[in-house]
Amino acid sequence: MRRGRFAPTPSGKLHIGNARTALLAWLQIRSAGGAFILRMEDIDKPRSRPELAVQMIDDLRWLGLNWDEGPDVGGPYGPYVQSMREHLYDEAVQRLIRNGWLYPCYCSRAELSAIASAPHGLSSEGPAYPGTCRHRTPEEQAVKAAVKTPSMRFAMPDRPVRFVDALLGEQLFDAGAGGDFVVKRADGIFGYQLAVVIDDAAMGITDVLRGSDLMDSTPRQISLYEALGLPSPHFAHVPLLFGPDGRRLAKRDDGIMLATMRTSGTNPETVVGWLAYWSGLTDRPEPMKASELIPVFDLSNVSKQTVTVTEEALRELDR
Ligand code: GLU
């Protein structure tokens, strides 16, 4: 059975762009008769707020989505909250260390931000790490370790990564794309890449559908799956929504937040209608229930272009 998920980070409210990703991930799985999972990615505890997780659950249900497993309904692969799964990430770190995939990194924040242009360019997590600590001798490491707790970095293998995106087709990334990334910070917090891979694997996720802002995480995650000897899920990356100002939707505008629409009386079917229209699933933004889209959903019909949300749409959503 196919298994998909929506995995928000409760550090901000869900906006209509997040809602569209959730809707598409849900439709992909529901149209295939599979199981849908909700997982809260609160691994970065200082940035996460429990009340936002509660709000997200209310938002998604209001939109007409449901899940077979999740923080509020439980399930056989729980807990569905990352902050309660740290022992699993720790185990994976130990395994990766044993197999020689990780190295300690002593670079300071200041040193890292001074990396102006790294060989592998920028990734969504900032400039690619140039590998300063990757080749330190055991003696150098011992000197550093005496004064500082390191973060642990994953050494990206020296070969290109290729995968077929279920929406966008063949994707090819240069060897080491994005640079070596942190799987455990010096303060003990596990990295997103590690946690998401461990959880998707442990929860039996077969299909990952998410925003294209995470595309450059995918070669890293595929490399982690390989290093851990785990099969990769199928990936699909959907284009982002842009605001009327031509910028990516962000937390600055309250009018695009689901919680605002929900509490101010917007009809959720109006929201779903726009989300379906923006995704290229319908010709007009007509109000509809999320469940009405299940029988007609086909990922290959989802538009591959970024979408600009118009003022007209925002006015309609704001009531
Ligand atoms: N937690 C991630 C985020 O909210 C998404 C994880 C994923 O879909 O892989 O950006």
Boltz pocket constraint, residues with backbone or C-beta under 6 A from the ligand:
constraints:
  - pocket:
      binder: B
      contacts: [[A, 7], [A, 8], [A, 9], [A, 41], [A, 196], [A, 209], [A, 210], [A, 211], [A, 214]]
      max_distance: 6.0
